[in-house]
Amino acid sequence: MTLIDELATWLSDPAHWTGPDGMVPRLLEHLAFSGGSLFLAVAIALPIGLAIGHTGRGALATISISNIGRAIPTLGLLGIVLTITANWWPPYGFFLIPTVTALVALAIPPIVTNTYAGLRAVDPEAIEAGRGMGMRELQLLWQIEVPLALPSILTGLRVSAVQVVATATLAAVLGAGGLGRLIIDGIAQHDDAQLFMGAVLVGLLAIATELTFAWLQRRAVSPGLRARSRAGGDIG
């Protein structure tokens, strides 16, 4: 039987779509892990990036610390956290906490770095023009710096989101579910169709994430350009 025949047989079974281990439940699990981890990463990394980008203080140390998430292999970080939390809060300490911790650590560095870089690239004259108009520091940040830096900030979010979606397959190693479960079960059961569909779905989800954030980034260029024009007009 060829792979095409196996795929046709496998896809024709309704249990492989909506059953407990079907593609739809696994996709929803994957989205939940990825979305929750990305949300936590944004909540942690974005304020840090805005703070060091606006003030310029502590940037080197902060970025170096945040890049620890890139330096440690994700699977290794899963193992490190697992040994700490497995007996601390079962069963969540066995699969949920290690998975989320590893994904958040992976997602933080691009957000911090790109947010910082975007804010530091803002034209100093635009900032000085805002100060000349009597703007306070928070007003400068949100009304001038963030709009101009938004494309760079979204680039960091896009990179993080794609990395998280692709790497969340490792959650299945700890029994956490997601699309990685299809891959691991396919290998264990010698089920090429299940393995193939799991890999394809992860790839398609990563591509869809990339395209979605790329679209948002293109949409963000126009407000940035309008803000730049206003700032240039104020200076003139």
C-alpha positions, 0 to 999 in steps of 0.5 A: 500500500502506497502512502497515498492509499494509507492517507486516503484510508486514514483520512476517511475515518471520522475518528481521525478528525474529531475523535479524542486523538483526532486532528481537530482536538490536537489542533486546538490543543496546539493552538492553546499551548502556542497562544497561551505561551505567546501571550505570556511571553508578550506580557513579560518581554514587551514591557521590558523591551519598551523600557530599555528601548525608551531609556536606553539603560540596561539594554546590553545586560537585559538582552543578554539575559533574555537570550538565555532562552535561545542558548539552551536547547528547548528539549534540554530546558523541558528536561530541566524544568520537568525535574524541578516541577514534576513532583511539585504540582502533579500532573501539571508540573509534569507536562504543562509547566515545563512546556509553557516555560520552554516556549515562553523562554524561546519567545522572549528574546525576539520580542525584547530585541526587536522592540528595543531595536525599533525604539532606538531607531526612531528619529531623535528629532521626532522625539525632541519635537514631542518634548518641545510640545510638552509631551511627558515620557509616557506620551512620547513612548506611546504617541511617537516611539511605539507607532514608528517602531511598530513594524519592528515590534511586529517582526519580533512577535512574528518570529516568536509566534512561528518559533512557538508554533513549530516548537510546541510539537515537543509538548507531546514528548511529555504527553501534553498533546498538540499536533506533535502527538500525531507525529509521536504516535505515528512513529510509535505505531508505524503509522506513516499516514498519521505521522505525515498528517501531523507534520503537514499540519504543523507546517501549515500552521506555522506558514499560516502564522507567518502570513498572518503576522506578515499581513499585520506588519504590512498594515502597521507600516501606514500608521508609522509613516503617518506618525513620521509625517506628522512628526516631520511637520511639527519639526518644520 
